[in-house]
């Protein structure tokens, strides 16, 4: 991707460079504070300036490469106040996990440099990462054969699209916003963008490694669970405040409801920690057993805590059973 250039330059703030674990949580706290109250939309510039967009860049590419557990902690902290901003980070890190396991070193270095300068990616498509689009040769590059609809939070700089080539192999296509006709089909959080038959330069098409889809999907599950965790903590705090004010609500006894919240929070936090640690190991040393552990734990989270964009539970149970049998 060394030849990629900005077709539509936009002024953006210079991101802070995060180099320590403590700075990650400090940056997350600043996003919470700068974003205003929970009803406000966090400006994209706040996420850019925080430096959080670049924290998952591998150390081999001069990135902080912080642990997945710490990324989940930051996402959860932001989700307690700004779920939409946390969701934008989930999509961004899910796309970056695809980049980690795709393309050449030069291609990865190029997109990482864009991210380090404050550009955000959004993984276009479902969390199961199944490719439904196709791309074909087009001049010196390629083009998508159909229009693509992508649900994104805010306005990403890059759309990360999975597509099939003529040999039925899945590749990662990075489409820069502004390089093709883009229509907002539905405004809101998330917004639905429709990309026309985009032309994609050859160096923006990244071949995927064998485990790229599973690892990206698993990270997406972990971080989406972190969003749910943050929201549950906010709900628990709200219920406690109602109780302290003498105004408990709901049919279930207030003490049982609060107790259930606490059990769910502790259980979900433990599952996130285990899955994050397994993913850390798989990123360093991708053994078949390690990859299997990541997929199993991520699937367990989806079953135990159905997420906003999860797949069917029956399908997940069958997938978990196959994983255990094959292991």
C-alpha positions as CSV (number, residue, x, y, z in Angstrom):
1,X,0.0,0.0,0.0
2,X,3.0,2.3,-0.4
3,X,1.4,4.2,-3.2
4,X,-1.9,5.1,-1.5
5,X,-2.4,8.8,-1.2
6,X,-5.1,11.0,0.3
7,X,-7.7,11.8,-2.4
8,X,-9.6,14.1,-0.1
9,X,-7.3,15.6,2.6
10,X,-9.1,16.7,5.8
11,X,-7.6,18.6,8.6
12,X,-7.5,16.6,11.8
13,X,-5.8,17.0,15.2
14,X,-2.5,15.4,15.9
15,X,-3.0,12.2,17.9
16,X,-1.2,11.8,21.2
17,X,1.4,9.0,21.1
18,X,0.6,6.4,23.8
19,X,3.5,4.4,25.0
20,X,2.4,2.9,28.3
21,X,-0.5,1.0,29.8
22,X,-1.3,3.8,32.2
23,X,-1.7,6.2,29.3
24,X,-4.3,4.0,27.6
25,X,-6.7,4.3,30.6
26,X,-5.9,8.0,31.0
27,X,-6.8,8.6,27.3
28,X,-10.0,6.6,27.8
29,X,-10.9,8.8,30.7
30,X,-10.3,11.9,28.6
31,X,-12.6,10.6,25.9
32,X,-15.3,10.2,28.6
33,X,-14.7,13.7,29.9
34,X,-14.4,15.5,26.6
35,X,-17.4,13.8,25.0
36,X,-19.9,15.5,27.3
37,X,-22.9,13.7,28.8
38,X,-24.2,10.3,27.7
39,X,-26.7,11.7,25.3
40,X,-24.1,13.6,23.3
41,X,-22.3,12.1,20.3
42,X,-18.5,12.0,20.8
43,X,-16.9,14.0,18.1
44,X,-14.5,12.0,15.9
45,X,-11.7,14.5,16.7
46,X,-11.9,13.4,20.3
47,X,-11.1,9.8,19.4
48,X,-8.4,10.9,17.0
49,X,-6.7,13.2,19.6
50,X,-6.9,10.6,22.3
51,X,-4.3,8.4,20.5
52,X,-6.4,5.3,21.2
53,X,-6.8,4.5,17.5
54,X,-3.2,3.3,17.3
55,X,-2.8,1.3,20.5
56,X,-3.1,-2.1,18.8
57,X,-0.4,-1.5,16.2
58,X,2.2,-4.2,16.7
59,X,5.5,-3.2,18.2
60,X,7.3,-4.4,15.0
61,X,5.7,-1.4,13.3
62,X,6.5,1.0,16.1
63,X,3.2,0.6,17.8
64,X,2.3,0.3,21.5
65,X,0.8,-3.2,20.9
66,X,-1.0,-3.1,24.2
67,X,-2.7,-6.2,25.5
68,X,-6.2,-7.1,24.3
69,X,-7.4,-7.1,27.9
70,X,-6.3,-3.5,28.3
71,X,-8.0,-2.5,25.0
72,X,-11.2,-4.1,26.3
73,X,-10.8,-2.2,29.6
74,X,-10.6,1.1,27.8
75,X,-13.5,0.3,25.5
76,X,-15.6,-0.7,28.6
77,X,-14.7,2.5,30.4
78,X,-15.8,4.6,27.5
79,X,-19.0,2.4,27.0
80,X,-20.2,3.3,30.5
81,X,-20.8,6.8,29.3
82,X,-20.6,6.8,25.5
83,X,-21.6,3.4,24.0
84,X,-21.6,4.7,20.4
85,X,-18.0,5.9,20.7
86,X,-17.0,2.5,22.2
87,X,-18.8,0.8,19.2
88,X,-16.7,2.9,16.8
89,X,-13.5,1.7,18.5
90,X,-14.8,-2.0,18.3
91,X,-15.2,-1.7,14.5
92,X,-11.8,0.0,14.2
93,X,-9.9,-2.6,16.2
94,X,-11.7,-5.4,14.5
95,X,-10.5,-4.1,11.1
96,X,-7.0,-3.6,12.4
97,X,-6.9,-7.2,13.6
98,X,-7.6,-8.2,10.0
99,X,-4.7,-6.0,8.8
100,X,-2.4,-7.7,11.4
101,X,-3.0,-11.0,9.7
102,X,-3.1,-9.9,6.0
103,X,-1.0,-8.6,3.2
104,X,2.7,-7.9,2.9
105,X,4.8,-6.1,5.5
106,X,4.8,-3.0,3.2
107,X,1.0,-3.0,3.0
108,X,0.6,-3.3,6.7
109,X,3.2,-0.6,7.4
110,X,1.4,1.7,5.1
111,X,-2.0,1.4,6.7
112,X,-0.5,1.5,10.2
113,X,1.1,4.8,9.3
114,X,-2.3,6.2,8.3
115,X,-3.8,5.0,11.6
116,X,-1.0,6.5,13.6
117,X,-1.7,9.8,12.0
118,X,-5.3,9.6,13.2
119,X,-7.3,7.8,10.5
120,X,-10.0,5.4,11.5
121,X,-11.0,2.1,9.9
122,X,-14.4,0.5,10.0
123,X,-15.0,-3.2,9.3
124,X,-17.8,-3.2,6.8
125,X,-19.9,-6.3,7.1
126,X,-21.3,-8.7,9.7
127,X,-19.3,-9.8,12.8
128,X,-19.2,-13.4,11.4
129,X,-16.8,-12.0,8.8
130,X,-18.3,-13.9,5.9
131,X,-17.4,-12.5,2.5
132,X,-20.4,-11.9,0.3
133,X,-18.9,-9.4,-2.1
134,X,-16.8,-10.2,-5.2
135,X,-14.0,-8.3,-6.8
136,X,-12.6,-8.6,-10.3
137,X,-9.6,-7.1,-12.2
138,X,-10.1,-3.5,-13.4
139,X,-7.3,-1.8,-15.2
140,X,-4.2,-1.7,-12.9
141,X,-6.3,-2.5,-9.9
142,X,-9.6,-4.2,-9.0
143,X,-13.2,-3.3,-8.5
144,X,-16.1,-4.6,-6.4
145,X,-18.7,-6.1,-8.7
146,X,-21.6,-4.8,-6.6
147,X,-22.4,-1.9,-4.3
148,X,-21.7,-2.4,-0.7
149,X,-23.7,-1.3,2.3
150,X,-21.7,-0.7,5.5
151,X,-23.0,0.1,9.0
152,X,-20.4,2.5,10.5
153,X,-20.3,4.7,13.6
154,X,-19.3,8.2,12.6
155,X,-17.4,8.8,9.4
156,X,-14.5,6.3,9.0
157,X,-11.5,7.2,6.8
158,X,-11.3,3.6,5.4
159,X,-13.8,0.8,4.8
160,X,-12.4,-2.6,5.4
161,X,-14.3,-4.9,3.1
162,X,-14.0,-8.7,2.8
163,X,-14.5,-9.9,-0.8
164,X,-14.0,-13.0,-2.9
165,X,-11.9,-13.2,-6.0
166,X,-12.3,-15.5,-9.0
167,X,-10.6,-18.4,-7.1
168,X,-13.1,-18.1,-4.2
169,X,-10.3,-16.8,-1.9
170,X,-11.3,-14.1,0.6
171,X,-9.2,-10.9,0.6
172,X,-9.3,-7.7,2.6
173,X,-10.0,-4.6,0.5
174,X,-9.3,-1.2,2.0
175,X,-11.4,1.5,0.4
176,X,-10.6,5.0,1.3
177,X,-13.6,7.2,1.9
178,X,-13.7,9.8,-0.8
179,X,-12.1,7.6,-3.4
180,X,-15.5,6.3,-4.5
181,X,-19.1,7.5,-4.6
182,X,-20.5,7.1,-1.1
183,X,-24.1,7.6,-0.1
184,X,-25.6,7.8,3.4
185,X,-28.6,5.5,3.2
186,X,-29.6,6.0,6.8
187,X,-28.2,8.6,9.2
188,X,-27.8,7.8,12.9
189,X,-25.5,5.7,15.1
190,X,-24.6,3.6,13.3
191,X,-25.2,5.2,9.9
192,X,-25.6,3.0,6.8
193,X,-23.3,3.9,3.9
194,X,-23.7,2.6,0.4
195,X,-20.5,2.4,-1.6
196,X,-20.8,2.2,-5.4
197,X,-18.8,-0.2,-7.5
198,X,-15.5,0.9,-6.0
199,X,-12.2,0.8,-7.8
200,X,-9.5,-0.5,-5.4
201,X,-5.8,-0.1,-6.2
202,X,-3.9,-3.4,-6.3
203,X,-1.8,-2.4,-3.2
204,X,-5.1,-1.9,-1.3
205,X,-6.0,-5.6,-1.7
206,X,-4.5,-7.7,1.1
207,X,-4.4,-11.5,1.0
208,X,-5.6,-13.0,4.3
209,X,-3.7,-15.5,6.5
210,X,-5.4,-18.7,7.4
211,X,-6.6,-17.6,10.8
212,X,-7.3,-13.9,10.1
213,X,-11.1,-14.2,10.0
214,X,-11.4,-16.2,13.3
215,X,-9.0,-13.9,15.2
216,X,-10.7,-10.7,13.9
217,X,-14.1,-12.1,14.7
218,X,-13.0,-13.2,18.2
219,X,-11.5,-9.8,19.0
220,X,-14.8,-8.2,17.8
221,X,-16.7,-10.4,20.2
222,X,-14.4,-9.6,23.1
223,X,-14.7,-5.9,22.5
224,X,-18.4,-5.9,21.9
225,X,-18.7,-7.8,25.2
226,X,-16.6,-5.0,26.8
227,X,-19.2,-2.5,25.5
228,X,-22.0,-4.6,27.1
229,X,-19.9,-4.8,30.3
230,X,-19.7,-1.0,30.4
231,X,-23.4,-0.6,29.8
232,X,-24.2,-3.1,32.6
233,X,-22.0,-1.2,35.0
234,X,-23.9,2.0,34.1
235,X,-27.2,0.2,34.7
236,X,-26.0,-1.1,38.0
237,X,-25.0,2.3,39.1
238,X,-28.4,3.7,38.0
239,X,-30.3,1.0,40.0
240,X,-28.2,1.7,43.1
241,X,-28.9,5.4,42.8
242,X,-32.7,4.7,42.6
243,X,-32.4,2.5,45.7
244,X,-30.5,5.1,47.6
245,X,-33.2,7.6,46.7
246,X,-35.9,5.3,47.8
247,X,-37.3,4.8,44.3
248,X,-36.6,1.2,43.2
249,X,-38.4,0.3,40.0
250,X,-39.4,-2.9,38.2
251,X,-41.3,-6.0,39.0
252,X,-38.4,-8.0,40.3
253,X,-37.3,-7.2,43.9
254,X,-34.7,-4.4,43.8
255,X,-32.1,-6.4,45.8
256,X,-32.4,-9.4,43.5
257,X,-32.1,-7.2,40.4
258,X,-29.0,-5.6,41.7
259,X,-27.5,-8.9,42.7
260,X,-28.1,-10.3,39.3
261,X,-26.4,-7.3,37.7
262,X,-23.3,-7.9,39.8
263,X,-23.2,-11.6,39.0
264,X,-23.4,-10.8,35.2
265,X,-20.7,-8.2,35.5
266,X,-18.3,-10.4,37.3
267,X,-19.0,-13.4,34.9
268,X,-18.6,-11.3,31.8
269,X,-15.5,-9.6,33.0
270,X,-13.9,-13.0,33.8
271,X,-14.8,-14.3,30.3
272,X,-13.4,-11.2,28.7
273,X,-10.1,-11.5,30.6
274,X,-9.7,-15.2,29.7
275,X,-10.5,-14.7,26.0
276,X,-8.2,-11.6,25.8
277,X,-5.3,-13.5,27.4
278,X,-5.8,-16.4,24.9
279,X,-5.8,-13.9,22.0
280,X,-2.6,-12.3,23.3
281,X,-0.9,-15.7,23.1
282,X,-2.3,-16.5,19.7
283,X,-1.0,-13.2,18.3
284,X,2.5,-14.0,19.5
285,X,2.5,-17.7,18.7
286,X,-0.4,-18.9,16.5
287,X,-0.5,-22.6,17.3
288,X,-3.5,-24.6,16.3
289,X,-4.4,-25.2,19.9
290,X,-4.1,-21.5,20.8
291,X,-6.3,-20.5,17.9
292,X,-8.8,-23.0,18.9
293,X,-8.8,-21.7,22.5
294,X,-9.5,-18.1,21.2
295,X,-12.4,-19.3,19.1
296,X,-13.9,-21.4,21.8
297,X,-13.8,-18.6,24.4
298,X,-15.2,-16.0,22.1
299,X,-18.1,-18.3,21.1
300,X,-18.7,-19.0,24.8
301,X,-19.1,-15.3,25.4
302,X,-21.6,-15.0,22.5
303,X,-23.7,-17.8,24.0
304,X,-23.6,-16.7,27.6
305,X,-24.2,-13.0,26.8
306,X,-26.0,-12.6,23.5
307,X,-24.5,-9.5,21.9
308,X,-26.1,-6.8,19.9
309,X,-24.9,-8.2,16.6
310,X,-24.5,-11.9,17.5
311,X,-25.3,-14.9,15.4
312,X,-28.0,-17.5,16.2
313,X,-27.4,-19.3,19.5
314,X,-28.2,-22.7,18.0
315,X,-25.5,-22.2,15.4
316,X,-23.1,-21.0,18.1
317,X,-23.7,-24.1,20.2
318,X,-23.0,-26.4,17.2
319,X,-19.9,-24.4,16.4
320,X,-18.7,-24.8,20.0
321,X,-19.3,-28.5,20.0
322,X,-17.4,-29.0,16.8
323,X,-14.5,-27.0,18.2
324,X,-14.3,-29.2,21.3
325,X,-14.6,-32.4,19.2
326,X,-11.8,-31.3,16.8
327,X,-9.6,-30.3,19.8
